[in-house]
Amino acid sequence: MQNPLDSEACMHLSIEIWTKECRFFSHPINIRSPKYVVSIPHFARKLLPVQAHSVYQTLQWQHGEVGSIILALSMGIGKTTIAICVHHIQNVYNIMWEHIRKHPTAHVNQANGDCDNEEIVCPSYKQLFEEHGFACPCAASSPGYFIKERLGVSMVITPTGLLDTWKYEFNACFCPPIDKKGQPFNNKYEY
């Protein structure tokens, strides 16, 4: 059960921040209720707006001056799902950066500074958006321009007793939803 106070935190975000995050996730700006409404491409779970905000902030911090982050939100807000989602989105952007490296002529020219011009849109924008669900990061006009390729190891430190929870959450994020006994959920559950 989500902490009601944290679930409604999204209602207090400035419209500027919410608009930027909605543009990144391709989420309608007017849907801002404390319910599972934010869809992430190729991710089975829907997020609360406050979880989507946490995912976006985590990605910004990882690619900013901070470089790494420890999620320390209140209990019940969905830190496991947030962490899995951050890694999923980073993986999608890694795949898109690989495409940019392999097909440089299909993208905004990185070498001559065109990528910093906010008026230039990637020629492969539509193709990559349809394939991956996110805007190509090769141009400053992209809402994901700040996400750079980031390869390496991620570490989760968790008590042994929570390993099944991580396995369950991972499966719920990428597979058809199943319960802890391995049985499919009824359709009455909202993801």
N, C-alpha and C positions, 0 to 999 in steps of 0.2 A: 504494500500500500504506500503510495507516495505521500510524503509529508505535505499537508495542505498549504502550509505557509510557503514552502519552497515551490510548490506547483503553481502558485499564483504570483511568484516573483516576476514572471514574464510580463505581467500586467504593468509593472513599474519601469520597464525598460523605456528609454526614450524612443520616439518614433524614428529618429535617425539611426540608432543602433539596430532596431528591429527591421527597418527597411534594408539595411546593409546585409543583415543575416538572411532575410527572406530572399534577397537577390542571389546570395551565395547558394542557398538550398533550393532555389526555384519554387519557393513557397508563397502562396498568396498573402499579402500584407494584412488583409482584413481578418484572417483566421489566427487569433491570438488568445484563445481560451486555454485554461489549464486542463486540457485533455490531450490524449495521444493523437495529434493531428499532423505532425511534421514527418513527411516521408523522405527517406534517404534512398537514392538509387541503389539497387541491388542489395538492399538491407531489409530483412524481413520485418523488423520491428519499426513501429512508428514512434517518434519521440514527443515528449512534452515540449512545448516551446522553451521552457527553462533548461531542458536537457540539450536542445538544439543550440541554445545560447552558450551552454558550457562546452559543447563540441567546438563551436566556432571560436570561442575565447581560447580554448586549449590549443587549437591549431595556430591562432595568432601568436600566442606566447611561445610556442615551439619554434616558430619561424621568425620571431623577433629577437630582442636582446636576451630574453630569458633562456631559450634554447632547450629547456626540458621542464617538466612540470610534475607535481604530485597532486592528484585529485584528492581533496579533503573536504568534500561537501557533506552536508548532514546525512544521517542514516536514512535510507529509504528513497533517496532522490534518483538512484539508478547509476551509480558510479561505474559499475561493471559494464553496463550497456554503453555509457558515454565513452569509456576507455576503448571498448571494442570498435565503436563507431569512428573514433578518431583514427585508429589504426587502419580501418577499412578505407576511409577517405584519403589518408596519406598514401595507401597502396594504389588507389585509383589515380591519384596525381602522379605517383611514380611511373605508372604505366603511360600516362599522357606525356610526361617529360621524355620517356624513352621514345615515344612516337616523334616528338619534336626533334630529338637527336638524329633519329633514323631518316626522317623526311623533312629536313630543314626548309626546303623550298615550298613546302605546303603550309608553312607557318610564317608568322611575323619574323623578320630578320633580327636575330638577337645580337649580331655583331655590330651593326651600324647604329644602334640606339633606337630603332623603330619601336622596339618593345615598350619603351617608356612613354610613347605618345598615346594619350588616353583616347584619341579619336580613331585610332587604327584598330580594326577588328580582325581577328585571325581568319584567314581564308578557310581553314578547316574547322571552324567553330561548330557549324551545324553537324558535321560528321562525328566529331568527338563528343558533342553533347548527346546525340542520339545513341552513340555507342556506350558512353560512360555515365551520362546523366549530370555531368558537370561541365562548366565552360572551360575551354582550353586556356591554360595559364600562361600562354606565350606573350600576351599583350596586356598592357596596363588597364585596358578597358574591361578585362575579365575580373569578375568578383573573386576569383581564386588566384589572382596574380601573385599574391603574397606567399602562396604555398610553393615552395621549391622542392626539388627532388631531395629526399632524405632517406638514405639507405643506412641500415645498421640494425642493431639488436634492440628490442624493447624488453623490459623486464617488469614482470608483475610480482610483487611481493605480497603473498597472502598466506594466512594460516592454512595448514593442511586440510582442516575441516571445511574450507570454502572451495576446494578444488572441484567438487561436484557442482557447486553453484556456477563457477566459471565455465565448466563444460556445458551445463544446461543453458546458460546465457549465450554462449557462443553458438550453440545449435539453434537457439531461438532467434538469433540475429541473422543466420545464414541459411537455415533449413526451414522446411515447413514446421510450424510450431508443434512441439511435443511436450508432454508433461514429464515430470521426473521419473515416471515409470516407463517412459518410452512410447506412450500412447498419444495419438493425435488429440489436440484440443478440440473441443466443440467450436463451431463457428461463432458462438456468442461472445468469445473473447476478442477484444479489440487490440490490434497491433498496428 
